Amino acid sequence: MRPGERGAALLTVLMLVSVMAVLSASALERLRLSTRVAANAGAIDQARAFALAAEQIAANRINALVEADPVRTPTGWAGRETALPLPGGIASAVVQDGGNCFNLNSVVGGQAAGPLMARPVGIAQFVALMQILGIGEGEARHVAVSLSDWIDSDNLMQPEGAEDAAYAGRETPYRTPNTLIADPSELRAVAGVTPEIYRKIRPWVCALPVTELSPINVNTLTPEQAPLISMLAPTIVSPARARALLAARPVAGWEGAYQFWQNFSAQGQVVPAEAQAQVGVRTRWFALKLKVRLGDSDVDETALIDATVPPARLVRRSWGETL
């Protein structure tokens, strides 16, 4: 062996050992990550299974609630958090009145399977609600009419509205769906809806799978939700007046909506019959929020339950945080 080659074999062996060590470490890291991903996926699947079970429990409770009084839904349940202990975790469920909101699909009339046409009453109520929330009349009308164009079956643009042509020139062009919206987050794609406007109106709106005007239950409505009453007749019912009436509501609630409106008729104020008909004391739609924590995994679910005809049935479910 020449003097210059002395130790070359040892260096080669050391280099091979180093390469093998790096490869082994990389393989072990990938194995660790794969194991963790598989474990997380299993935990999420298990958490979702628990959430589905919690749905059924909630539906059974809603059935019992509705059957307790077919005329007037009992009070005291809305917004109450219920804890559900689980093996290795916990779940919480909150049920709200799913009709105490502005139904975005009420800006049109007609059946979901048939032609949908603009509904002036629904548009006017949406405009009134946005004005109460501090949005200018021009912006509010543009949003409401554009939403009506977004949902209605035709491609004829209403004054101040927006149809396909308004969206075709955008950086990412798209078309109007011409059908009912399934989630309030779709509102962000409607012409005139800025992030600020969406942030203001999001807590007040919902997307019921029908075109009916918002079915407000004055026995489950909170004083903070007074604008939902005021939007029905803004020139007669101010938010402050509605808030005061809701705060003075009987403990067991009003026996009928007529008792609520008597506060105005007694003073000679006439509320339009269509607005009065929207208010009731029976809840049809129930909004369910579930949060399941299993180990280090969290699963959030929101669901809409229809209790029109027993047994109550799930009509929509979504996973993840509310947008």
LINURZI-V657006 format. One record per residue. N is the residue number from 1. RES is the residue in one small letter. PHI is phi in whole degrees, -180 to 180 (999 if undefined). OMEGA is omega as a letter, one per 30 degrees, with the letter a starting at -180 (NA if undefined). Layout:
N:RES:PHI:OMEGA / N:RES:PHI:OMEGA
This chain:
1:m:999:l / 2:r:-70:a / 3:p:-56:a / 4:g:-72:a / 5:e:-99:a / 6:r:-65:l / 7:g:92:a / 8:a:-65:l / 9:a:-62:l / 10:l:-64:l / 11:l:-63:l / 12:t:-64:l / 13:v:-63:l / 14:l:-63:l / 15:m:-64:l / 16:l:-62:l / 17:v:-64:l / 18:s:-64:l / 19:v:-63:l / 20:m:-64:l / 21:a:-65:l / 22:v:-64:l / 23:l:-62:l / 24:s:-66:l / 25:a:-63:l / 26:s:-63:l / 27:a:-64:l / 28:l:-65:l / 29:e:-65:l / 30:r:-65:l / 31:l:-65:l / 32:r:-64:l / 33:l:-64:l / 34:s:-63:l / 35:t:-65:a / 36:r:-66:l / 37:v:-63:l / 38:a:-63:l / 39:a:-65:l / 40:n:-65:l / 41:a:-62:l / 42:g:-64:l / 43:a:-67:l / 44:i:-67:l / 45:d:-62:l / 46:q:-67:l / 47:a:-64:l / 48:r:-67:l / 49:a:-63:l / 50:f:-64:l / 51:a:-64:l / 52:l:-64:l / 53:a:-67:l / 54:a:-65:l / 55:e:-56:a / 56:q:-65:l / 57:i:-61:l / 58:a:-63:l / 59:a:-62:l / 60:n:-65:l / 61:r:-64:l / 62:i:-65:l / 63:n:-57:a / 64:a:-64:a / 65:l:-65:a / 66:v:-69:a / 67:e:-73:l / 68:a:-63:l / 69:d:-153:a / 70:p:-71:a / 71:v:-97:a / 72:r:-131:l / 73:t:-70:l / 74:p:-58:a / 75:t:-105:l / 76:g:97:a / 77:w:-104:a / 78:a:-65:l / 79:g:82:a / 80:r:-81:a / 81:e:-89:l / 82:t:-116:l / 83:a:-90:l / 84:l:-124:l / 85:p:-63:l / 86:l:-130:l / 87:p:-63:l / 88:g:81:a / 89:g:-176:a / 90:i:-154:l / 91:a:-127:l / 92:s:-131:a / 93:a:-130:l / 94:v:-130:l / 95:v:-111:l / 96:q:-121:l / 97:d:-72:a / 98:g:-75:l / 99:g:-100:l / 100:n:-83:a / 101:c:-168:l / 102:f:-88:l / 103:n:-77:a / 104:l:-59:a / 105:n:-75:a / 106:s:-80:l / 107:v:-77:l / 108:v:-128:l / 109:g:-123:a / 110:g:117:l / 111:q:-89:a / 112:a:-60:a / 113:a:-87:a / 114:g:-113:l / 115:p:-67:l / 116:l:-109:a / 117:m:-126:l / 118:a:-58:l / 119:r:-117:a / 120:p:-58:a / 121:v:-65:l / 122:g:-63:l / 123:i:-62:a / 124:a:-63:l / 125:q:-67:l / 126:f:-65:l / 127:v:-61:a / 128:a:-62:l / 129:l:-62:a / 130:m:-65:l / 131:q:-66:l / 132:i:-62:a / 133:l:-83:l / 134:g:97:l / 135:i:-97:a / 136:g:-61:a / 137:e:-62:a / 138:g:-62:l / 139:e:-64:a / 140:a:-63:a / 141:r:-68:l / 142:h:-61:a / 143:v:-66:a / 144:a:-65:a / 145:v:-70:l / 146:s:-63:l / 147:l:-65:l / 148:s:-63:l / 149:d:-64:a / 150:w:-62:a / 151:i:-95:a / 152:d:-62:a / 153:s:-81:a / 154:d:-95:l / 155:n:-113:l / 156:l:-93:a / 157:m:-76:l / 158:q:-79:l / 159:p:-56:a / 160:e:75:a / 161:g:-99:a / 162:a:-158:l / 163:e:-116:a / 164:d:-52:a / 165:a:-60:a / 166:a:-71:a / 167:y:-105:a / 168:a:-68:a / 169:g:-90:a / 170:r:-77:a / 171:e:-56:l / 172:t:-116:a / 173:p:-69:l / 174:y:-153:a / 175:r:-120:l / 176:t:-74:a / 177:p:-76:a / 178:n:56:l / 179:t:-158:a / 180:l:-62:l / 181:i:-83:a / 182:a:-98:a / 183:d:-146:a / 184:p:-58:a / 185:s:-63:l / 186:e:-64:a / 187:l:-60:a / 188:r:-64:a / 189:a:-89:a / 190:v:-82:a / 191:a:-56:l / 192:g:92:a / 193:v:-88:l / 194:t:-91:l / 195:p:-55:l / 196:e:-68:l / 197:i:-64:a / 198:y:-63:l / 199:r:-62:a / 200:k:-72:a / 201:i:-95:a / 202:r:-57:a / 203:p:-67:a / 204:w:-107:a / 205:v:-118:l / 206:c:-149:l / 207:a:-127:l / 208:l:-73:a / 209:p:-79:l / 210:v:-140:l / 211:t:-97:a / 212:e:-63:l / 213:l:-63:a / 214:s:-52:a / 215:p:-87:a / 216:i:-83:l / 217:n:-104:a / 218:v:-72:l / 219:n:-86:l / 220:t:-109:l / 221:l:-74:l / 222:t:-88:l / 223:p:-57:l / 224:e:-67:a / 225:q:-93:a / 226:a:-55:l / 227:p:-57:l / 228:l:-69:l / 229:i:-82:a / 230:s:-63:a / 231:m:-66:a / 232:l:-71:l / 233:a:-151:a / 234:p:-62:a / 235:t:-80:a / 236:i:-112:a / 237:v:-106:l / 238:s:-81:l / 239:p:-57:a / 240:a:-66:l / 241:r:-65:l / 242:a:-63:l / 243:r:-63:l / 244:a:-65:l / 245:l:-65:l / 246:l:-68:l / 247:a:-69:a / 248:a:-96:a / 249:r:-62:l / 250:p:-57:a / 251:v:-58:a / 252:a:-88:a / 253:g:88:l / 254:w:-76:l / 255:e:-71:l / 256:g:-159:a / 257:a:-65:a / 258:y:-59:l / 259:q:-66:l / 260:f:-68:a / 261:w:-73:l / 262:q:-60:l / 263:n:-63:l / 264:f:-96:a / 265:s:-65:l / 266:a:-65:l / 267:q:-103:l / 268:g:81:l / 269:q:-91:a / 270:v:-109:l / 271:v:-91:a / 272:p:-50:a / 273:a:-60:a / 274:e:-65:l / 275:a:-68:l / 276:q:-63:a / 277:a:-69:l / 278:q:-75:a / 279:v:-96:l / 280:g:-149:l / 281:v:-127:l / 282:r:-124:a / 283:t:-98:l / 284:r:-102:a / 285:w:-104:l / 286:f:-122:l / 287:a:-98:a / 288:l:-114:l / 289:k:-118:a / 290:l:-119:l / 291:k:-134:a / 292:v:-116:l / 293:r:-117:a / 294:l:-129:a / 295:g:65:l / 296:d:-98:a / 297:s:-104:l / 298:d:-118:l / 299:v:-130:l / 300:d:-110:l / 301:e:-139:l / 302:t:-122:a / 303:a:-143:l / 304:l:-120:a / 305:i:-118:l / 306:d:-103:a / 307:a:-111:a / 308:t:-60:a / 309:v:-124:l / 310:p:-69:f / 311:p:-79:l / 312:a:-60:a / 313:r:-128:l / 314:l:-79:l / 315:v:-112:l / 316:r:-158:l / 317:r:-142:l / 318:s:-142:a / 319:w:-107:l / 320:g:97:a / 321:e:-71:l / 322:t:-74:l / 323:l:-92:NA
